[in-house]
Amino acid sequence: MGDRAIVTAKIGQIERCLVRIQGKRPASLKIFMKDQDCQDIVIFNLTRALQGCIDLAAHIVSDGGFGAAGSTNEFFYLLQEQGIITAELTENMVSAVGFRNLCVHEYGRIDLERVFEIAGNGLTDVQEFVRMVVQRYT
């Protein structure tokens, strides 16, 4: 990995977003459904965390010369081919990219119950991705 500072900065951004999500997600779905500011903060930080993972994957693929990705999802498949992440995590990250795309491009159609669930229980894939990258590159 040629530029450790870039990796460290991207990981820091992802981790800050995760902390913000965990700090702003209320304990109950009922409260979350009534608080548009909280919804916006959680969705924004989920989107940023996932974009950070995409950016980090793209950097590693580019820096490592692992090939050219034809889509955002392919960055994760290329990392899997290099043994950097597992097949299961690859599929989970591809699903997360789909969720991120929905948040960015079709904001009005977001399932807030799903957002609440992801913010409570779905951050482990992002944390695992960061852990695997840190284990390999720092």
N, CA, C and O atoms as CSV, one atom per row, in Angstrom:
chain,resi,resn,atom,element,x,y,z
A,1,MET,N,N,0.863,-1.167,0.000
A,1,MET,CA,C,0.000,0.000,0.000
A,1,MET,C,C,0.897,1.213,0.000
A,1,MET,O,O,1.639,1.454,0.952
A,2,GLY,N,N,0.826,1.971,-1.067
A,2,GLY,CA,C,1.722,3.089,-1.267
A,2,GLY,C,C,1.489,4.272,-0.351
A,2,GLY,O,O,2.453,4.894,0.092
A,3,ASP,N,N,0.262,4.599,-0.056
A,3,ASP,CA,C,-0.001,5.801,0.712
A,3,ASP,C,C,-0.853,5.478,1.940
A,3,ASP,O,O,-2.083,5.517,1.898
A,4,ARG,N,N,-0.174,5.166,3.008
A,4,ARG,CA,C,-0.842,4.783,4.261
A,4,ARG,C,C,-1.699,5.924,4.805
A,4,ARG,O,O,-2.716,5.677,5.454
A,5,ALA,N,N,-1.300,7.166,4.549
A,5,ALA,CA,C,-2.067,8.325,5.035
A,5,ALA,C,C,-3.461,8.368,4.428
A,5,ALA,O,O,-4.419,8.733,5.111
A,6,ILE,N,N,-3.591,8.002,3.160
A,6,ILE,CA,C,-4.906,7.983,2.520
A,6,ILE,C,C,-5.787,6.918,3.163
A,6,ILE,O,O,-6.953,7.172,3.464
A,7,VAL,N,N,-5.241,5.747,3.369
A,7,VAL,CA,C,-5.992,4.667,4.003
A,7,VAL,C,C,-6.418,5.080,5.409
A,7,VAL,O,O,-7.572,4.885,5.793
A,8,THR,N,N,-5.505,5.641,6.162
A,8,THR,CA,C,-5.805,6.074,7.530
A,8,THR,C,C,-6.893,7.141,7.540
A,8,THR,O,O,-7.791,7.097,8.381
A,9,ALA,N,N,-6.826,8.093,6.623
A,9,ALA,CA,C,-7.831,9.162,6.568
A,9,ALA,C,C,-9.205,8.601,6.214
A,9,ALA,O,O,-10.205,9.007,6.805
A,10,LYS,N,N,-9.266,7.688,5.272
A,10,LYS,CA,C,-10.542,7.105,4.870
A,10,LYS,C,C,-11.135,6.262,6.002
A,10,LYS,O,O,-12.340,6.302,6.248
A,11,ILE,N,N,-10.296,5.513,6.674
A,11,ILE,CA,C,-10.774,4.725,7.813
A,11,ILE,C,C,-11.292,5.655,8.912
A,11,ILE,O,O,-12.326,5.377,9.519
A,12,GLY,N,N,-10.588,6.747,9.169
A,12,GLY,CA,C,-11.043,7.717,10.168
A,12,GLY,C,C,-12.399,8.288,9.826
A,12,GLY,O,O,-13.246,8.443,10.706
A,13,GLN,N,N,-12.622,8.606,8.556
A,13,GLN,CA,C,-13.918,9.136,8.128
A,13,GLN,C,C,-15.023,8.105,8.372
A,13,GLN,O,O,-16.081,8.438,8.906
A,14,ILE,N,N,-14.776,6.867,7.983
A,14,ILE,CA,C,-15.762,5.801,8.172
A,14,ILE,C,C,-16.081,5.638,9.655
A,14,ILE,O,O,-17.249,5.567,10.039
A,15,GLU,N,N,-15.054,5.580,10.474
A,15,GLU,CA,C,-15.261,5.385,11.917
A,15,GLU,C,C,-16.023,6.550,12.540
A,15,GLU,O,O,-16.861,6.336,13.416
A,16,ARG,N,N,-15.744,7.792,12.101
A,16,ARG,CA,C,-16.497,8.950,12.619
A,16,ARG,C,C,-17.978,8.846,12.257
A,16,ARG,O,O,-18.845,9.179,13.064
A,17,CYS,N,N,-18.253,8.390,11.063
A,17,CYS,CA,C,-19.649,8.221,10.646
A,17,CYS,C,C,-20.346,7.155,11.488
A,17,CYS,O,O,-21.495,7.335,11.890
A,18,LEU,N,N,-19.665,6.062,11.754
A,18,LEU,CA,C,-20.261,4.999,12.569
A,18,LEU,C,C,-20.558,5.486,13.978
A,18,LEU,O,O,-21.605,5.167,14.542
A,19,VAL,N,N,-19.645,6.254,14.544
A,19,VAL,CA,C,-19.867,6.811,15.879
A,19,VAL,C,C,-21.075,7.739,15.871
A,19,VAL,O,O,-21.892,7.715,16.792
A,20,ARG,N,N,-21.183,8.550,14.834
A,20,ARG,CA,C,-22.296,9.494,14.716
A,20,ARG,C,C,-23.630,8.743,14.590
A,20,ARG,O,O,-24.624,9.129,15.205
A,21,ILE,N,N,-23.643,7.683,13.803
A,21,ILE,CA,C,-24.858,6.869,13.662
A,21,ILE,C,C,-25.256,6.282,15.010
A,21,ILE,O,O,-26.413,6.373,15.422
A,22,GLN,N,N,-24.291,5.684,15.687
A,22,GLN,CA,C,-24.584,5.047,16.970
A,22,GLN,C,C,-25.033,6.067,18.005
A,22,GLN,O,O,-25.843,5.749,18.876
A,23,GLY,N,N,-24.518,7.287,17.919
A,23,GLY,CA,C,-24.896,8.320,18.869
A,23,GLY,C,C,-26.248,8.949,18.598
A,23,GLY,O,O,-26.880,9.471,19.517
A,24,LYS,N,N,-26.701,8.909,17.362
A,24,LYS,CA,C,-27.955,9.564,16.991
A,24,LYS,C,C,-29.143,8.626,16.833
A,24,LYS,O,O,-30.287,9.080,16.829
A,25,ARG,N,N,-28.896,7.340,16.704
A,25,ARG,CA,C,-30.008,6.398,16.552
A,25,ARG,C,C,-30.710,6.239,17.891
A,25,ARG,O,O,-30.103,5.808,18.871
A,26,PRO,N,N,-32.004,6.591,17.929
A,26,PRO,CA,C,-32.729,6.441,19.186
A,26,PRO,C,C,-32.975,4.965,19.511
A,26,PRO,O,O,-32.785,4.088,18.667
A,27,ALA,N,N,-33.395,4.715,20.732
A,27,ALA,CA,C,-33.608,3.342,21.179
A,27,ALA,C,C,-34.822,2.695,20.531
A,27,ALA,O,O,-34.881,1.471,20.409
A,28,SER,N,N,-35.797,3.506,20.112
A,28,SER,CA,C,-37.019,2.909,19.566
A,28,SER,C,C,-37.301,3.395,18.145
A,28,SER,O,O,-36.983,4.522,17.767
A,29,LEU,N,N,-37.906,2.500,17.385
A,29,LEU,CA,C,-38.319,2.826,16.022
A,29,LEU,C,C,-39.356,3.937,16.042
A,29,LEU,O,O,-39.359,4.801,15.165
A,30,LYS,N,N,-40.224,3.920,17.020
A,30,LYS,CA,C,-41.289,4.931,17.121
A,30,LYS,C,C,-40.689,6.342,17.195
A,30,LYS,O,O,-41.162,7.254,16.517
A,31,ILE,N,N,-39.672,6.512,18.000
A,31,ILE,CA,C,-39.019,7.821,18.116
A,31,ILE,C,C,-38.324,8.161,16.803
A,31,ILE,O,O,-38.414,9.292,16.325
A,32,PHE,N,N,-37.638,7.195,16.226
A,32,PHE,CA,C,-36.929,7.422,14.969
A,32,PHE,C,C,-37.891,7.871,13.864
A,32,PHE,O,O,-37.579,8.788,13.103
A,33,MET,N,N,-39.044,7.234,13.777
A,33,MET,CA,C,-40.014,7.541,12.725
A,33,MET,C,C,-40.578,8.958,12.856
A,33,MET,O,O,-41.040,9.530,11.869
A,34,LYS,N,N,-40.546,9.522,14.044
A,34,LYS,CA,C,-41.091,10.862,14.274
A,34,LYS,C,C,-40.041,11.969,14.184
A,34,LYS,O,O,-40.394,13.148,14.149
A,35,ASP,N,N,-38.774,11.612,14.145
A,35,ASP,CA,C,-37.703,12.603,14.224
A,35,ASP,C,C,-36.966,12.703,12.883
A,35,ASP,O,O,-36.025,11.953,12.624
A,36,GLN,N,N,-37.403,13.628,12.048
A,36,GLN,CA,C,-36.814,13.754,10.723
A,36,GLN,C,C,-35.348,14.176,10.776
A,36,GLN,O,O,-34.552,13.742,9.943
A,37,ASP,N,N,-34.983,15.010,11.736
A,37,ASP,CA,C,-33.574,15.388,11.865
A,37,ASP,C,C,-32.705,14.170,12.158
A,37,ASP,O,O,-31.629,14.014,11.581
A,38,CYS,N,N,-33.169,13.326,13.039
A,38,CYS,CA,C,-32.437,12.103,13.376
A,38,CYS,C,C,-32.345,11.201,12.146
A,38,CYS,O,O,-31.286,10.639,11.865
A,39,GLN,N,N,-33.440,11.063,11.421
A,39,GLN,CA,C,-33.441,10.259,10.196
A,39,GLN,C,C,-32.387,10.781,9.220
A,39,GLN,O,O,-31.607,10.013,8.657
A,40,ASP,N,N,-32.380,12.097,9.032
A,40,ASP,CA,C,-31.435,12.692,8.089
A,40,ASP,C,C,-29.988,12.475,8.518
A,40,ASP,O,O,-29.132,12.164,7.690
A,41,ILE,N,N,-29.716,12.638,9.799
A,41,ILE,CA,C,-28.355,12.464,10.309
A,41,ILE,C,C,-27.907,11.011,10.129
A,41,ILE,O,O,-26.783,10.753,9.698
A,42,VAL,N,N,-28.785,10.069,10.460
A,42,VAL,CA,C,-28.437,8.653,10.343
A,42,VAL,C,C,-28.238,8.280,8.876
A,42,VAL,O,O,-27.248,7.633,8.534
A,43,ILE,N,N,-29.158,8.675,8.013
A,43,ILE,CA,C,-29.047,8.347,6.589
A,43,ILE,C,C,-27.792,8.978,5.985
A,43,ILE,O,O,-27.059,8.323,5.244
A,44,PHE,N,N,-27.551,10.236,6.300
A,44,PHE,CA,C,-26.371,10.926,5.775
A,44,PHE,C,C,-25.093,10.205,6.192
A,44,PHE,O,O,-24.200,9.997,5.370
A,45,ASN,N,N,-25.003,9.829,7.450
A,45,ASN,CA,C,-23.788,9.170,7.935
A,45,ASN,C,C,-23.667,7.736,7.441
A,45,ASN,O,O,-22.553,7.258,7.229
A,46,LEU,N,N,-24.779,7.040,7.253
A,46,LEU,CA,C,-24.728,5.715,6.627
A,46,LEU,C,C,-24.180,5.839,5.205
A,46,LEU,O,O,-23.309,5.079,4.782
A,47,THR,N,N,-24.718,6.813,4.492
A,47,THR,CA,C,-24.276,7.042,3.117
A,47,THR,C,C,-22.791,7.384,3.063
A,47,THR,O,O,-22.060,6.853,2.227
A,48,ARG,N,N,-22.351,8.260,3.944
A,48,ARG,CA,C,-20.932,8.647,3.980
A,48,ARG,C,C,-20.032,7.471,4.361
A,48,ARG,O,O,-18.958,7.296,3.785
A,49,ALA,N,N,-20.473,6.667,5.331
A,49,ALA,CA,C,-19.671,5.509,5.736
A,49,ALA,C,C,-19.530,4.531,4.574
A,49,ALA,O,O,-18.441,4.017,4.319
A,50,LEU,N,N,-20.621,4.276,3.877
A,50,LEU,CA,C,-20.570,3.347,2.742
A,50,LEU,C,C,-19.753,3.920,1.598
A,50,LEU,O,O,-19.009,3.191,0.943
A,51,GLN,N,N,-19.882,5.223,1.348
A,51,GLN,CA,C,-19.059,5.847,0.320
A,51,GLN,C,C,-17.586,5.775,0.709
A,51,GLN,O,O,-16.722,5.585,-0.147
A,52,GLY,N,N,-17.305,5.927,1.988
A,52,GLY,CA,C,-15.929,5.784,2.463
A,52,GLY,C,C,-15.384,4.392,2.194
A,52,GLY,O,O,-14.219,4.241,1.828
A,53,CYS,N,N,-16.225,3.366,2.373
A,53,CYS,CA,C,-15.797,1.988,2.074
A,53,CYS,C,C,-15.523,1.821,0.581
A,53,CYS,O,O,-14.548,1.181,0.186
A,54,ILE,N,N,-16.394,2.402,-0.240
A,54,ILE,CA,C,-16.189,2.339,-1.688
A,54,ILE,C,C,-14.878,3.025,-2.056
A,54,ILE,O,O,-14.074,2.480,-2.812
A,55,ASP,N,N,-14.672,4.217,-1.520
A,55,ASP,CA,C,-13.450,4.971,-1.811
A,55,ASP,C,C,-12.212,4.205,-1.360
A,55,ASP,O,O,-11.206,4.163,-2.068
A,56,LEU,N,N,-12.291,3.611,-0.195
A,56,LEU,CA,C,-11.170,2.843,0.338
A,56,LEU,C,C,-10.892,1.631,-0.548
A,56,LEU,O,O,-9.739,1.345,-0.871
A,57,ALA,N,N,-11.941,0.928,-0.936
A,57,ALA,CA,C,-11.775,-0.225,-1.824
A,57,ALA,C,C,-11.161,0.200,-3.152
A,57,ALA,O,O,-10.261,-0.465,-3.667
A,58,ALA,N,N,-11.646,1.303,-3.704
A,58,ALA,CA,C,-11.120,1.796,-4.981
A,58,ALA,C,C,-9.643,2.155,-4.866
A,58,ALA,O,O,-8.854,1.869,-5.767
A,59,HIS,N,N,-9.278,2.778,-3.763
A,59,HIS,CA,C,-7.877,3.151,-3.552
A,59,HIS,C,C,-6.986,1.910,-3.474
A,59,HIS,O,O,-5.922,1.860,-4.091
A,60,ILE,N,N,-7.427,0.920,-2.718
A,60,ILE,CA,C,-6.625,-0.291,-2.562
A,60,ILE,C,C,-6.478,-1.016,-3.901
A,60,ILE,O,O,-5.394,-1.482,-4.251
A,61,VAL,N,N,-7.578,-1.103,-4.639
A,61,VAL,CA,C,-7.538,-1.770,-5.947
A,61,VAL,C,C,-6.596,-1.029,-6.890
A,61,VAL,O,O,-5.772,-1.646,-7.565
A,62,SER,N,N,-6.719,0.276,-6.931
A,62,SER,CA,C,-5.875,1.078,-7.817
A,62,SER,C,C,-4.412,1.004,-7.411
A,62,SER,O,O,-3.535,0.755,-8.239
A,63,ASP,N,N,-4.164,1.223,-6.135
A,63,ASP,CA,C,-2.794,1.234,-5.638
A,63,ASP,C,C,-2.127,-0.130,-5.787
A,63,ASP,O,O,-0.925,-0.221,-6.038
A,64,GLY,N,N,-2.926,-1.195,-5.630
A,64,GLY,CA,C,-2.376,-2.546,-5.729
A,64,GLY,C,C,-2.297,-3.073,-7.153
A,64,GLY,O,O,-1.721,-4.131,-7.406
A,65,GLY,N,N,-2.888,-2.317,-8.090
A,65,GLY,CA,C,-2.894,-2.782,-9.468
A,65,GLY,C,C,-3.687,-4.064,-9.650
A,65,GLY,O,O,-3.286,-4.952,-10.403
A,66,PHE,N,N,-4.827,-4.155,-8.950
A,66,PHE,CA,C,-5.624,-5.386,-8.951
A,66,PHE,C,C,-6.575,-5.490,-10.128
A,66,PHE,O,O,-7.319,-6.466,-10.223
A,67,GLY,N,N,-6.577,-4.524,-11.021
A,67,GLY,CA,C,-7.459,-4.572,-12.181
A,67,GLY,C,C,-8.346,-3.350,-12.239
A,67,GLY,O,O,-8.322,-2.484,-11.365
A,68,ALA,N,N,-9.127,-3.313,-13.293
A,68,ALA,CA,C,-10.044,-2.189,-13.497
A,68,ALA,C,C,-11.458,-2.634,-13.151
A,68,ALA,O,O,-11.944,-3.652,-13.643
A,69,ALA,N,N,-12.096,-1.866,-12.312
A,69,ALA,CA,C,-13.475,-2.169,-11.923
A,69,ALA,C,C,-14.431,-1.489,-12.896
A,69,ALA,O,O,-14.307,-0.298,-13.178
A,70,GLY,N,N,-15.383,-2.263,-13.402
A,70,GLY,CA,C,-16.381,-1.708,-14.301
A,70,GLY,C,C,-17.553,-1.094,-13.572
A,70,GLY,O,O,-18.364,-0.384,-14.167
A,71,SER,N,N,-17.644,-1.368,-12.278
A,71,SER,CA,C,-18.718,-0.814,-11.450
A,71,SER,C,C,-18.210,-0.699,-10.024
A,71,SER,O,O,-17.160,-1.239,-9.674
A,72,THR,N,N,-18.957,-0.001,-9.225
A,72,THR,CA,C,-18.602,0.159,-7.808
A,72,THR,C,C,-18.508,-1.196,-7.124
A,72,THR,O,O,-17.594,-1.438,-6.336
A,73,ASN,N,N,-19.453,-2.077,-7.424
A,73,ASN,CA,C,-19.459,-3.398,-6.790
A,73,ASN,C,C,-18.185,-4.188,-7.083
A,73,ASN,O,O,-17.706,-4.946,-6.240
A,74,GLU,N,N,-17.651,-4.004,-8.270
A,74,GLU,CA,C,-16.479,-4.793,-8.674
A,74,GLU,C,C,-15.253,-4.518,-7.823
A,74,GLU,O,O,-14.370,-5.371,-7.730
A,75,PHE,N,N,-15.175,-3.357,-7.203
A,75,PHE,CA,C,-14.037,-3.102,-6.310
A,75,PHE,C,C,-13.978,-4.166,-5.218
A,75,PHE,O,O,-12.902,-4.656,-4.878
A,76,PHE,N,N,-15.135,-4.519,-4.674
A,76,PHE,CA,C,-15.178,-5.501,-3.594
A,76,PHE,C,C,-14.858,-6.900,-4.108
A,76,PHE,O,O,-14.197,-7.677,-3.418
A,77,TYR,N,N,-15.321,-7.227,-5.312
A,77,TYR,CA,C,-14.969,-8.527,-5.899
A,77,TYR,C,C,-13.468,-8.629,-6.163
A,77,TYR,O,O,-12.869,-9.685,-5.960
A,78,LEU,N,N,-12.867,-7.540,-6.611
A,78,LEU,CA,C,-11.416,-7.539,-6.835
A,78,LEU,C,C,-10.655,-7.705,-5.524
A,78,LEU,O,O,-9.626,-8.380,-5.486
A,79,LEU,N,N,-11.147,-7.104,-4.467
A,79,LEU,CA,C,-10.515,-7.295,-3.149
A,79,LEU,C,C,-10.661,-8.739,-2.697
A,79,LEU,O,O,-9.740,-9.306,-2.109
A,80,GLN,N,N,-11.808,-9.329,-2.967
A,80,GLN,CA,C,-12.017,-10.732,-2.618
A,80,GLN,C,C,-11.037,-11.624,-3.379
A,80,GLN,O,O,-10.455,-12.541,-2.801
A,81,GLU,N,N,-10.856,-11.360,-4.664
A,81,GLU,CA,C,-9.928,-12.155,-5.472
A,81,GLU,C,C,-8.507,-12.093,-4.921
A,81,GLU,O,O,-7.738,-13.040,-5.090
A,82,GLN,N,N,-8.153,-10.998,-4.271
A,82,GLN,CA,C,-6.816,-10.835,-3.701
A,82,GLN,C,C,-6.726,-11.391,-2.282
A,82,GLN,O,O,-5.662,-11.344,-1.665
A,83,GLY,N,N,-7.832,-11.916,-1.764
A,83,GLY,CA,C,-7.837,-12.478,-0.412
A,83,GLY,C,C,-7.880,-11.425,0.684
A,83,GLY,O,O,-7.566,-11.716,1.838
A,84,ILE,N,N,-8.266,-10.208,0.332
A,84,ILE,CA,C,-8.302,-9.126,1.323
A,84,ILE,C,C,-9.593,-9.176,2.131
A,84,ILE,O,O,-9.588,-8.902,3.331
A,85,ILE,N,N,-10.704,-9.528,1.473
A,85,ILE,CA,C,-11.969,-9.699,2.179
A,85,ILE,C,C,-12.578,-11.040,1.774
A,85,ILE,O,O,-12.232,-11.603,0.735
A,86,THR,N,N,-13.479,-11.537,2.599
A,86,THR,CA,C,-14.105,-12.831,2.363
A,86,THR,C,C,-15.243,-12.708,1.348
A,86,THR,O,O,-15.728,-11.613,1.063
A,87,ALA,N,N,-15.652,-13.851,0.814
A,87,ALA,CA,C,-16.768,-13.887,-0.136
A,87,ALA,C,C,-18.052,-13.389,0.530
A,87,ALA,O,O,-18.822,-12.645,-0.077
A,88,GLU,N,N,-18.274,-13.796,1.759
A,88,GLU,CA,C,-19.478,-13.358,2.479
A,88,GLU,C,C,-19.477,-11.844,2.667
A,88,GLU,O,O,-20.496,-11.190,2.445
A,89,LEU,N,N,-18.347,-11.292,3.072
A,89,LEU,CA,C,-18.276,-9.843,3.259
A,89,LEU,C,C,-18.438,-9.127,1.920
A,89,LEU,O,O,-19.060,-8.067,1.855
A,90,THR,N,N,-17.887,-9.694,0.864
A,90,THR,CA,C,-18.051,-9.102,-0.462
A,90,THR,C,C,-19.529,-8.957,-0.793
A,90,THR,O,O,-19.974,-7.884,-1.202
A,91,GLU,N,N,-20.286,-10.025,-0.619
A,91,GLU,CA,C,-21.724,-9.979,-0.935
A,91,GLU,C,C,-22.457,-8.977,-0.041
A,91,GLU,O,O,-23.354,-8.271,-0.501
A,92,ASN,N,N,-22.080,-8.916,1.214
A,92,ASN,CA,C,-22.710,-7.960,2.124
A,92,ASN,C,C,-22.379,-6.521,1.737
A,92,ASN,O,O,-23.235,-5.641,1.825
A,93,MET,N,N,-21.152,-6.282,1.314
A,93,MET,CA,C,-20.770,-4.928,0.899
A,93,MET,C,C,-21.450,-4.548,-0.419
A,93,MET,O,O,-21.819,-3.389,-0.608
A,94,VAL,N,N,-21.616,-5.494,-1.318
A,94,VAL,CA,C,-22.339,-5.226,-2.566
A,94,VAL,C,C,-23.787,-4.844,-2.252
A,94,VAL,O,O,-24.334,-3.927,-2.865
A,95,SER,N,N,-24.403,-5.541,-1.302
A,95,SER,CA,C,-25.763,-5.174,-0.879
A,95,SER,C,C,-25.782,-3.786,-0.248
A,95,SER,O,O,-26.707,-3.004,-0.469
A,96,ALA,N,N,-24.761,-3.492,0.531
A,96,ALA,CA,C,-24.676,-2.175,1.172
A,96,ALA,C,C,-24.532,-1.070,0.128
A,96,ALA,O,O,-25.102,0.010,0.286
A,97,VAL,N,N,-23.778,-1.335,-0.932
A,97,VAL,CA,C,-23.641,-0.355,-2.013
A,97,VAL,C,C,-25.007,-0.109,-2.657
A,97,VAL,O,O,-25.334,1.026,-3.003
A,98,GLY,N,N,-25.796,-1.159,-2.818
A,98,GLY,CA,C,-27.148,-1.004,-3.348
A,98,GLY,C,C,-27.993,-0.113,-2.450
A,98,GLY,O,O,-28.742,0.736,-2.933
A,99,PHE,N,N,-27.869,-0.309,-1.147
A,99,PHE,CA,C,-28.594,0.531,-0.191
A,99,PHE,C,C,-28.115,1.975,-0.292
A,99,PHE,O,O,-28.930,2.898,-0.281
A,100,ARG,N,N,-26.819,2.176,-0.388
A,100,ARG,CA,C,-26.261,3.523,-0.534
A,100,ARG,C,C,-26.794,4.194,-1.789
A,100,ARG,O,O,-27.142,5.374,-1.764
A,101,ASN,N,N,-26.858,3.453,-2.881
A,101,ASN,CA,C,-27.379,4.013,-4.128
A,101,ASN,C,C,-28.835,4.453,-3.972
A,101,ASN,O,O,-29.232,5.501,-4.482
A,102,LEU,N,N,-29.615,3.657,-3.272
A,102,LEU,CA,C,-31.006,4.021,-3.009
A,102,LEU,C,C,-31.067,5.314,-2.204
A,102,LEU,O,O,-31.862,6.201,-2.512
A,103,CYS,N,N,-30.233,5.422,-1.181
A,103,CYS,CA,C,-30.212,6.634,-0.345
A,103,CYS,C,C,-29.844,7.867,-1.163
A,103,CYS,O,O,-30.442,8.929,-0.989
A,104,VAL,N,N,-28.879,7.733,-2.039
A,104,VAL,CA,C,-28.373,8.872,-2.796
A,104,VAL,C,C,-29.320,9.260,-3.925
A,104,VAL,O,O,-29.576,10.444,-4.148
A,105,HIS,N,N,-29.835,8.268,-4.634
A,105,HIS,CA,C,-30.564,8.558,-5.862
A,105,HIS,C,C,-32.085,8.551,-5.722
A,105,HIS,O,O,-32.782,9.148,-6.542
A,106,GLU,N,N,-32.600,7.892,-4.705
A,106,GLU,CA,C,-34.053,7.799,-4.556
A,106,GLU,C,C,-34.451,8.035,-3.102
A,106,GLU,O,O,-35.141,7.223,-2.485
A,107,TYR,N,N,-34.003,9.151,-2.583
A,107,TYR,CA,C,-34.169,9.458,-1.162
A,107,TYR,C,C,-35.613,9.306,-0.696
A,107,TYR,O,O,-35.851,8.828,0.413
A,108,GLY,N,N,-36.568,9.698,-1.508
A,108,GLY,CA,C,-37.970,9.649,-1.120
A,108,GLY,C,C,-38.530,8.253,-0.959
A,108,GLY,O,O,-39.597,8.083,-0.370
A,109,ARG,N,N,-37.833,7.246,-1.472
A,109,ARG,CA,C,-38.330,5.872,-1.402
A,109,ARG,C,C,-37.617,5.030,-0.346
A,109,ARG,O,O,-37.723,3.803,-0.362
A,110,ILE,N,N,-36.917,5.650,0.540
A,110,ILE,CA,C,-36.154,4.916,1.547
A,110,ILE,C,C,-37.100,4.332,2.590
A,110,ILE,O,O,-37.997,5.015,3.084
A,111,ASP,N,N,-36.888,3.076,2.914
A,111,ASP,CA,C,-37.643,2.383,3.955
A,111,ASP,C,C,-36.995,2.735,5.302
A,111,ASP,O,O,-35.930,2.220,5.640
A,112,LEU,N,N,-37.646,3.607,6.053
A,112,LEU,CA,C,-37.059,4.084,7.309
A,112,LEU,C,C,-36.929,2.978,8.350
A,112,LEU,O,O,-36.026,3.027,9.186
A,113,GLU,N,N,-37.801,1.994,8.317
A,113,GLU,CA,C,-37.656,0.869,9.245
A,113,GLU,C,C,-36.367,0.107,8.935
A,113,GLU,O,O,-35.669,-0.342,9.845
A,114,ARG,N,N,-36.058,-0.032,7.653
A,114,ARG,CA,C,-34.811,-0.703,7.260
A,114,ARG,C,C,-33.601,0.125,7.693
A,114,ARG,O,O,-32.611,-0.420,8.181
A,115,VAL,N,N,-33.687,1.441,7.511
A,115,VAL,CA,C,-32.603,2.320,7.949
A,115,VAL,C,C,-32.370,2.146,9.449
A,115,VAL,O,O,-31.229,2.017,9.893
A,116,PHE,N,N,-33.439,2.143,10.218
A,116,PHE,CA,C,-33.334,1.988,11.674
A,116,PHE,C,C,-32.660,0.659,12.019
A,116,PHE,O,O,-31.795,0.607,12.893
A,117,GLU,N,N,-33.059,-0.413,11.332
A,117,GLU,CA,C,-32.475,-1.732,11.576
A,117,GLU,C,C,-30.992,-1.756,11.212
A,117,GLU,O,O,-30.171,-2.270,11.972
A,118,ILE,N,N,-30.653,-1.204,10.059
A,118,ILE,CA,C,-29.251,-1.168,9.623
A,118,ILE,C,C,-28.409,-0.361,10.609
A,118,ILE,O,O,-27.294,-0.750,10.957
A,119,ALA,N,N,-28.956,0.757,11.047
A,119,ALA,CA,C,-28.220,1.612,11.980
A,119,ALA,C,C,-28.001,0.929,13.324
A,119,ALA,O,O,-27.070,1.276,14.051
A,120,GLY,N,N,-28.840,-0.026,13.656
A,120,GLY,CA,C,-28.688,-0.732,14.917
A,120,GLY,C,C,-27.902,-2.017,14.817
A,120,GLY,O,O,-27.107,-2.339,15.700
A,121,ASN,N,N,-28.123,-2.758,13.733
A,121,ASN,CA,C,-27.535,-4.090,13.630
A,121,ASN,C,C,-26.725,-4.325,12.366
A,121,ASN,O,O,-26.061,-5.354,12.247
A,122,GLY,N,N,-26.766,-3.397,11.422
A,122,GLY,CA,C,-26.138,-3.631,10.138
A,122,GLY,C,C,-24.783,-2.986,9.948
A,122,GLY,O,O,-24.225,-3.026,8.851
A,123,LEU,N,N,-24.255,-2.403,10.982
A,123,LEU,CA,C,-22.965,-1.726,10.846
A,123,LEU,C,C,-21.789,-2.684,10.958
A,123,LEU,O,O,-20.646,-2.305,10.703
A,124,THR,N,N,-22.066,-3.912,11.335
A,124,THR,CA,C,-20.977,-4.868,11.548
A,124,THR,C,C,-20.214,-5.168,10.263
A,124,THR,O,O,-19.011,-5.423,10.306
A,125,ASP,N,N,-20.903,-5.141,9.117
A,125,ASP,CA,C,-20.195,-5.394,7.859
A,125,ASP,C,C,-19.196,-4.280,7.565
A,125,ASP,O,O,-18.079,-4.544,7.122
A,126,VAL,N,N,-19.597,-3.048,7.808
A,126,VAL,CA,C,-18.683,-1.919,7.600
A,126,VAL,C,C,-17.513,-2.038,8.576
A,126,VAL,O,O,-16.360,-1.841,8.194
A,127,GLN,N,N,-17.808,-2.358,9.824
A,127,GLN,CA,C,-16.750,-2.518,10.823
A,127,GLN,C,C,-15.807,-3.661,10.444
A,127,GLN,O,O,-14.595,-3.551,10.630
A,128,GLU,N,N,-16.355,-4.752,9.914
A,128,GLU,CA,C,-15.533,-5.890,9.502
A,128,GLU,C,C,-14.674,-5.517,8.294
A,128,GLU,O,O,-13.509,-5.907,8.221
A,129,PHE,N,N,-15.231,-4.774,7.360
A,129,PHE,CA,C,-14.452,-4.326,6.207
A,129,PHE,C,C,-13.265,-3.487,6.676
A,129,PHE,O,O,-12.135,-3.702,6.239
A,130,VAL,N,N,-13.521,-2.547,7.551
A,130,VAL,CA,C,-12.449,-1.700,8.085
A,130,VAL,C,C,-11.420,-2.558,8.812
A,130,VAL,O,O,-10.217,-2.356,8.643
A,131,ARG,N,N,-11.877,-3.508,9.616
A,131,ARG,CA,C,-10.960,-4.374,10.368
A,131,ARG,C,C,-10.048,-5.150,9.422
A,131,ARG,O,O,-8.845,-5.255,9.660
A,132,MET,N,N,-10.620,-5.691,8.351
A,132,MET,CA,C,-9.817,-6.473,7.405
A,132,MET,C,C,-8.802,-5.597,6.680
A,132,MET,O,O,-7.676,-6.024,6.426
A,133,VAL,N,N,-9.196,-4.388,6.353
A,133,VAL,CA,C,-8.260,-3.468,5.694
A,133,VAL,C,C,-7.147,-3.064,6.664
A,133,VAL,O,O,-5.970,-3.055,6.302
A,134,VAL,N,N,-7.525,-2.736,7.881
A,134,VAL,CA,C,-6.524,-2.344,8.893
A,134,VAL,C,C,-5.548,-3.502,9.121
A,134,VAL,O,O,-4.337,-3.293,9.183
A,135,GLN,N,N,-6.064,-4.688,9.243
A,135,GLN,CA,C,-5.219,-5.874,9.476
A,135,GLN,C,C,-4.200,-6.039,8.356
A,135,GLN,O,O,-3.070,-6.457,8.605
A,136,ARG,N,N,-4.574,-5.727,7.169
A,136,ARG,CA,C,-3.696,-5.937,6.017
A,136,ARG,C,C,-2.778,-4.758,5.721
A,136,ARG,O,O,-1.653,-4.947,5.258
A,137,TYR,N,N,-3.259,-3.527,5.990
A,137,TYR,CA,C,-2.554,-2.357,5.470
A,137,TYR,C,C,-2.046,-1.367,6.501
A,137,TYR,O,O,-1.488,-0.338,6.119
A,138,THR,N,N,-2.209,-1.622,7.755
A,138,THR,CA,C,-1.669,-0.647,8.719
A,138,THR,C,C,-0.736,-1.318,9.691
A,138,THR,O,O,-0.186,-0.660,10.574
